[in-house]
């Protein structure tokens, strides 16, 4: 079974059922398959092969999905991008970029304009899956992630690996899709792409919205059962709900991905939107590895505590396994591992193995995983280990501070330091803040504190640590 097999099967069973819902139209399964075959026919004229990586920068989410499925049908590897990543996409060796908004003045971009006529289904087109499109070791999908550095990097998966990611989510009773799921997460993310395709694989309906306000309006009108988004997107939805005048009784669950939830946001989501909130621990490389839901989210407070859904171990600096309660590097055993991108010719599919997401954590006596922070953001200050993420969470609760970003950096004298950027209505007194922080996290001494208009974050709301370091380097 593959993603395309599953979706085409849904079309055979429920041809007139809505596959995708948008504010301005409905796409049935019959229309989805017909458009997929029509786009595949257009792409076939471009004489692409499995040795050509194709980027998809199509803003309309329904059409983006169709283009991706058409490339699956032809066995052509693809990568979904946002417009600002077109330049980076060319560094991956892309043959061309499929766009619905042509960008002039950039000769480096080999753009192919995807127009309305591409999606017009042909009468009598045979709705069958190309079973030999991808070989066992062929690249199917490339994903771009910035992680916490702010610098894009790419990973690649085979068709089997992509399908296993879907199966993993289907096997989790907490995170399985409801009849209608609204996906706020962007299709350029591994999380968003998988979440958008998952309902289609089992004959359910995926919904898309262009804003938090539109998402809530669609949820009320269409009877959406599940809302999927990043912490930043869900924060916007909760804020938009405060100004709404209509109820959304159909909403049964909220799933967060792309970054951790804090207790304040969990409380707000449960109060404003839905009682069932689910947080996930995952990485682009290893896929989903942990989950937290319901009252467990509130009991953990602001600790990043998850119930493992895969084999997880904690190892020391030398790779030795550590016992429960000991902090070390998190490793996840995954059979859907995404390999580092080295080009199509240099691709080596990963076997079932332990992968390192780059986090520090520990397993408690009950087997729960607590994430302590990124492994490259832990400092040894005067013999005391201090994690910048923990400092960031504490500073964010200081009176008057609306947002904060904290990074580890090397100071002018070559010693490790903590640097912070805060968004505040009134600049906090640096000495008062230092004393307040030291009382809560011993050894956490801030070498720099800058009041900024905004803290650099990705479109998913993740702190862009590399960008923040660059911004603070010149601050005295």
N, C-alpha and C positions, 0 to 999 in steps of 0.2 A: 504494500500500500504506500502511496505517496500523497502529498497534498493535492496534486491535480486529480489523482484518481478519486480521492475522497470528495472533492468539490463537484466533479462531473457526476459522481454517483448521487449526490444531493440533487443535482439538476434532473437526473432521470426519475428520481422518486417524487420530487416536488417542483416541477418545472415552473409553476405559476406562483410559487411562494416567494415573498420578498427575500432576496439575498442581502441587499444593501439598501439602507434608508438614508436619505439626505434631506435637508430642509426643503429642497426644491424638486425632489424626484424620488421615485422608487425603482430599483433595479431588481427584477425577478431573476431566478436561477436560469431560466431560459435565455433571458437577455444577457446575463453574465457570461454564459458559455458561448453564445453567439458572438458577442463582442470580443471575447478572448480569441476565438478562431479567426475573426476578421482582422484583428491586430496582428496575429501570427502570420496571416497571409501578407500583410503589408511589410512586416519585418523580413519575411522570407525573400522579398524582392531586393533587400539590401545586401543579400549574400553574406550574412553573418554566419560564424561558425562557433563551435564550443571553445575555440581558442581566442575569442573576442569577448572582452568584458564590456558590458553595456551599463551605463549609469541611467537611472530614472529620476528625472526632476520634473514630475508632473504634479502640480499643486492640487488638482481635483482628486480627492482620496479614492473615489470609486474607480476613476480612470487609471489611477496609479496602480491599484490592485489588478485591474484588467491587463495592463501592460506587463506587470510582473508575471502573471499567470501565462501570458502569451510567450514570454521568454522561457518560462519553465517548459512549455509545450515544445519549443524548438531546441531545448537543451543548451541554451545560451546563458552563461553566468551573468548575474546582474547585481547591481548595488543601488540601493535607494539613497538619494541625497537631498539636502536642502540647497537652495540656490547659492548660498554663501560658500558651499563646499565644492562648487564646480571646479575651481582651480585645483583643489586637493585631489579631486577625482581624476584629473588628467595625469597626476603623478602616479596613479595606480596602473597606468597603461590602458585606460579605457579606449575602446575603439570609437565610440561616440556617446553623446549624451542625448537622451530622448527628453524633449521639453515641450510644454504646452504654452510657454511664454518665451519667445525667441529673444535672445540677448545679443544686440548688435555691438560691434566694437571690440569683440573678443575673438580674434582669429585662432587663438590656441584651443578654443572650444569647438570640437567637431559636433555641432548640434544638428539634430534631426527634429524638425517641427512635427509634433503629433497633433493633427487637426481632427475636426469633428467627423470627417468622412472615414477615418480609420476605424471607428467603432460601430459602423453600420453593418449589421449581420447579413450574410448572404443566405438566400433561400436554399434550403436543402443541404447546407454544410454538414458534413458528418461529424457528430460530436463524440469523437474518440480520442483517447489520450495516446500520445506518442510514448509507448512503453520503453523505448530504447533511447530516449532523449539524453539522459545522463548515465555515464558509466559509474561503476562503484567508487572510483577515486577521482571523479571529475568535480571541479568546483561548481556549485550551484548558486550559492549566495555569498556575497561579500558584505560585511557590515562595518560601518565606521563608528568608532566610539572615541570619545575624548577622555573618558574616565574622570579623574579628578585633576588632571594636569592642564586641561584646556587645549592641548595639542592633539589633533586628530590622529588616530591610528586605525588600521584596518585588520580584520580577521576574516577567515574564509571557512565555509562549511560545504560538505557534500549534501546531496539531496537526502540521503538517509539521515544525516545529522539534523537537518532542518525538520524533517518529519518527526524525529524523536523528541525534539523540543515541543512540538504540538502534542504528542502523546503524553509527555510528562505533565503538561498542564491539564489534559483531559483526565489523567489518572488521579489528580488531586481533587477530592470531593469539595474542598473549601473554595477552590479557585476555578471550578469548571464553569463554562458559559451558561447563562440563562437564555430563554428564547430570544430576547432582544438585548444586545450589548452595545453600548455607546462607547466607542474608543476615542478618547481625547489625545492619547499618546501618538506622536508623529510616526509615520510609516518609515522614516529614515532611521528610526531606532530599532534594534533587534526586538526589544520588548513590544513596541507598538506594532511592528509588522506581524509578529507571531500572534498577538492578541486580536488583530483585525482578521486574520485568516482562520483562527481557531473556530469561531461559530460556523463559518462556511463549510468546514470539514464535516460537520454533523447536522447540516440542514437547518441551522439557526440563522438569525439575522444580525448583521453587523451594521451599526449606525455611526455616522460621522457628523460632526458639527464644526463650525469655524470659530466659535468663541464659547466662553463659559455660559453666557446668557442664552445663546442659541442651544447649547447642550441641555440646559434646564428646560427650555421651552419644548424641545423635542421630547425630552423625558416625560413631560406632562402630556403632550399631545399624542405621542405614539405608544405610551405605556412602556417605557424602557425599564428593563429589570436590573441591569447591571451597568455600572459606570466604571471605566478604566482610565487611569491617568497618572501623571507624576505628582509629587507633592506640590509643585508650583501650580499645576493645572487644577488640582483638587482644592487648593487654597483659593484660587480664583472662583471656582464653582461655589464654594461655601460663602464667599463674599457676595457673589451675585445673588445667591439664594436669599440673602438678608433683605434685598430690595424687591423680591418677587411677591406677587399677590395670589399665587395659585399653588395648590398642593401637588405633591408627586408621590402618591401612595403606591405606585407600581414598583418603585425602586427597592430592590431586595438586598443588594450588596454593592460595595465599593471596593475596587482592587487598586492598590497603589504599587507602582514599579518605577524604576529609574532613580530611586533615592529613598532614604528611610523617613518614616513618619515620626513626628514627635508627639508627646502626649497631649499638648495643647491643640494640635490640629486634629488628632483623633477625637478628642472631646467635642470639638466644633463640628466635625463631620457627622458625628453621631447625633448631635443636637439639631443641626440644620438640615441634614440630608437623609441619613439612613443609619439604622442601629448596627448593621453588620459591616464592619470595615476590616479589610484584609491587607496586611503589609507583606512584602516578599523580599527575600534576600537573594540576589542573583548577580551574575556578571555576564558580560557579553561573551567572554571566553567559555565559561562553564555552564551557563544557563541557570535556571532556578535551583536553589539549594536549600532554602529555608522559608518558613511562612509563620505569620503571627496573625491571630484573628480574635475578634470579640473582646471579652473582658481581659484576656491575656495581654492585649495591647496596653490597657490602662494599668494593669498590675506591674508591668515591667517599667513603668514610669518613662524616663528618657533614656533608659538603657536599651541598646539595640539587641534585643533578645528574640531568638527565633527557634521554632521547632524544625529540626532538619528533615528534609524530604529526600535527601541523598546521603550517601556515606560521606561523613566529614571527620577530619582528624586535625589535631593541632600538633605542629612540629617545632622543634627548636632550631637554632642557627645551623646545626649540622644535619638537619633533616630527620633527627630522632623524634619518635612519637612521644608526646607529653601526656601525663595523666590528667584526669579531670581537675579543674581548678587552676591549672597552670596556663599562663598566657604565652602565646606563641603565634606562629604564622598559620593561617587557615589554609587547609587544602581540601578540595572537593573531588570525589571520584565521579567522573562523568563519561557517559558513552555518547554524548552529543557535543563534545568539545569542539570549539572553533579554533583553528590553527592560525598562527600569525601569518599575515599576508606577505608572501615573498614573490608574488607574480604567479600567473597561471603555470608557467613552466617549472617554478620552484615549489609548487604546492605539495605538501606531504600531509595526507589525512591523518588525524590523530587517532590512536587506538584508545580503548578504555584505559584511562590512566588518571593519576592524581594531578589536578591542575591547581595553581595558586592564584586566586583572585587579587592578591596584593593587600589583604587585610590582616590585621592582628585580631586575635580573639581567644576565647577559652570555652571549653565545654564544662557545664556544671555537672553535679552528681546525677541529675535526672536526664542528662543528655542534651539539654538545651544549649544552643550556641549564642554566646554573647560577643558581639563585634565591638572591639575596643577602639578601632580606627584604622587608618591606612598605615602600612608598615613603614612607609617613607616619611611619615609625619609624627614620629615619636622621637623626643629629644631626651638626652641625658644631661640634666642641668644640676650641677653640684652633686652628682651621684643619685639624683632622683629622676625617674622616668616620668615624662610628662607628655601626654597625647594632645595634639593641637585640636582634634575634633571635640574632645571632652571639654577643653578650655572654651572652645567656640560655643558649645551648648550652654555652658554656665554664663558666659558673658552676654548671651542673647537674653538672659532673664534679668539683667541689670536694669534698674528703673530708668526709663527714658530711651533705652536702646531698642530700636525696631528691627535691626538686622545686624549680623556680625559675621565676619570671616576671619579665621585665624590660620596662620601657616607657620611651619617650621622653616628656618632659614639660617644661613651662616652669617654671623656679624662681621664687622670690619676687622676684628682681631682674630677671626678664624674660629670663634666659639659659637656653638649653637644658640639660637635665640628664638623667641616667640614674637611674631609680628601680628598685629590685629588691625582690621579696618571695621569701623562701626558706622551705622546709619542712625543718627539721633537728632531729635528736634533741638536739643541743647547739648553742646559738647560736654561730655563727662569730665570731671576732674581726674587727670591721669593718676595722681597719687591715691585718691580715694578709691578709684577703680582697682588699682594694684593691691591695696590692702584688702579690699572686699574679695578679690579673686584668690589671694593667697590664703585667706581664711577658709576657702572652700576647696581649693586644690593646692595643697602644700607643694612648694617648688615651682609653681606656675608664675614666672616673672615675665611681664611684658616688656620687651625692649623698645617696641614701637607701637603707638596707637594713633591711627589717623581717622579723622571724621570725613566720610565720603558721601557723595550723593547716592551711590548704589554700590553694592558688593557684586563683583563679576560672577555671574552664574550662567550655566548652560541653559538651553531651552527647556531642560527637564528640571531646572532648579538646583543642580549640583554646583557646589563651589568650584570655580576654576582656579585652582591653587597656583598654577604656573603664571597665569595672568595677574593674580593678586600679588605674587612675589615681585613681578616686574613693576607693578604700580607702586609698591611700597619701598623699593630699593632706593629711590631718591628722596624718600621722606625722612626728615630728621626728627 
